[in-house]
Amino acid sequence: MYADLPILTFPPCSLMRFLITTMRRRLYRYSTMRLSHVSFRYRRRDPLVIEDADAELAPGDVIELTGVNGAGKSTLLRLLAGLARPTAGTITGRPSVVGFAPDRFPTAQPFTVTHYLRHMSRVRGGTRWEPWAERLDMGHLLGLPLGELSKGSAHKVGLVQALMAEPGLLVLDEPFAGLDADTREALPAIATEVAARGGIVIAGDHQGGLRSLPGVRHWTLISGHLKEHTPDTHAAHDHAATAGGPPAVAVRRSLEDVAGGPSECRHATVAVTLPAVDVQRFLTRMRGEGYRAREIEETS
Amino acid sequence: MIPLAGFRMAAYVRSHRVYQALLLALALLAILYGSRAPKGEEASVLTDGAVLIVPVLAWAARSLLDTEPDRQREMSAIQAGGRGREVAAGLVAAFTACAGLAAIALGWALLLGVSATPPPGVLLAVIALYVLTALAGTVLGALTSRAIVRSPAASIMAMLLGFLATLLVSTSPLYWLTVPLIPWMRAASAGDLLGRFPGLAALSLLWCLIGLAGYVLRRLRTS
């Protein structure tokens, strides 16, 4: 039994501290990943798809990668995942366990969802995939052949195989494409969880599904050049995205935040999932620290 | 690596692609061993069968490696912990399939193709030859699989022409430049299979290993 979600209202700076404290708790498992002067071209005389990219990905980072079609987002994701080698430059510090969910899951395989995920679990050393399938509401899909899945359902299978082994680096290519509303809501929370245990999450995403997560880094590929938006620029993006973005995410800024005002006075609302027995103690503790906290609902 | 090899074997069987090579092998064996060879020709008949089954084994290896969609191959590499393990798993699966077909071919030949059981020494040499045949088929199939040759038409042509080129080169004095298929047949026909076995086996193994190294390097380089 889990209680879904006491509501807490924090000033944004406190919100960030709360999340960062939570997220950094187990960061010792992973090291920083670095891209140094990374360039990539597919063939010898082809133009560079990625040119002189420098970046650091620290444990706990959630990164949203955007760019126009053909900008090289998928190529950069493949480089990060270790599926392609840089033509020049180096990528170091890649976590040993990588999860990769492609933009199009290959359904032309002679397995049912269950058979496929069982095989992938064995390849991963026997990790459990069932909780992820349950979380992404895939119960009705498990007996279906992969070839009969819709795009969104197939995408869920790709997500489960990427998530099942607790990846230190989670690479998601267009993770929100074709997903139903519930899974779209669940995905930012999942990304936050991966980051909270010290993983790095990077998503090539046109739809801005992760934009409302606090602390998300925003990378853009423009003509093969990788640029990172500054926090201020990102905040502006963030607010715009919140206004027209997905209907709900695991961590949302409240209306007070969107409305603006001095940063010390603005508030943000976060959702926390915890065992039902801990709810009252948690709420009491938060109230004791001066935050407005209330329970929304209890789920089984 | 082994679970991934199992995954690829399972895909090969469940996709029914296995039946293509199996039916082809059974048809070939039915023709080859339509009547039993006279007594005393056991080594020759068994060796001929081993050589002629090579393109079928190459077909099986290529077909198995091509069963997995390219995108799944990438995901498998990540799941298994690296491109090297994915490549190795594919080769293990392909060799297993080839070894199974080679075992069927040898079993059929021993049961229905010869009039007497060959002497133990010859039998051991023939078993080793079938293992080398499975390896040669794996290598030829791997080198013409989609990961190396993108076009299906070019791939099948490369596989057949590769086998024919091997046959042609091995008939010449330059037979040492390839897997010596014809010298195997000649040695068995001349009753000198055991005498020439070490040299021919070493040469066959060497070229198979060179082919395997080429495949692995190409796969790792293009990743």
HADDOCK unambig.tbl for C-alpha pairs under 7 A between the chains (distance, minus, plus):
assign (segid A and resid 83 and name CA) (segid B and resid 74 and name CA) 6.69 0.50 0.50
assign (segid A and resid 83 and name CA) (segid B and resid 223 and name CA) 5.85 0.50 0.50
assign (segid A and resid 84 and name CA) (segid B and resid 223 and name CA) 4.81 0.50 0.50
assign (segid A and resid 85 and name CA) (segid B and resid 223 and name CA) 6.44 0.50 0.50
assign (segid A and resid 98 and name CA) (segid B and resid 78 and name CA) 6.43 0.50 0.50
assign (segid A and resid 100 and name CA) (segid B and resid 75 and name CA) 6.74 0.50 0.50
assign (segid A and resid 106 and name CA) (segid B and resid 69 and name CA) 6.57 0.50 0.50
assign (segid A and resid 106 and name CA) (segid B and resid 71 and name CA) 6.17 0.50 0.50
assign (segid A and resid 106 and name CA) (segid B and resid 72 and name CA) 6.17 0.50 0.50
assign (segid A and resid 110 and name CA) (segid B and resid 11 and name CA) 6.02 0.50 0.50
assign (segid A and resid 110 and name CA) (segid B and resid 14 and name CA) 5.79 0.50 0.50
assign (segid A and resid 110 and name CA) (segid B and resid 15 and name CA) 5.42 0.50 0.50
assign (segid A and resid 119 and name CA) (segid B and resid 7 and name CA) 6.01 0.50 0.50
assign (segid A and resid 122 and name CA) (segid B and resid 3 and name CA) 5.89 0.50 0.50
assign (segid A and resid 123 and name CA) (segid B and resid 3 and name CA) 5.13 0.50 0.50
assign (segid A and resid 123 and name CA) (segid B and resid 4 and name CA) 5.54 0.50 0.50
assign (segid A and resid 123 and name CA) (segid B and resid 79 and name CA) 6.41 0.50 0.50
assign (segid A and resid 123 and name CA) (segid B and resid 80 and name CA) 5.94 0.50 0.50
assign (segid A and resid 124 and name CA) (segid B and resid 79 and name CA) 5.96 0.50 0.50
assign (segid A and resid 124 and name CA) (segid B and resid 80 and name CA) 6.53 0.50 0.50
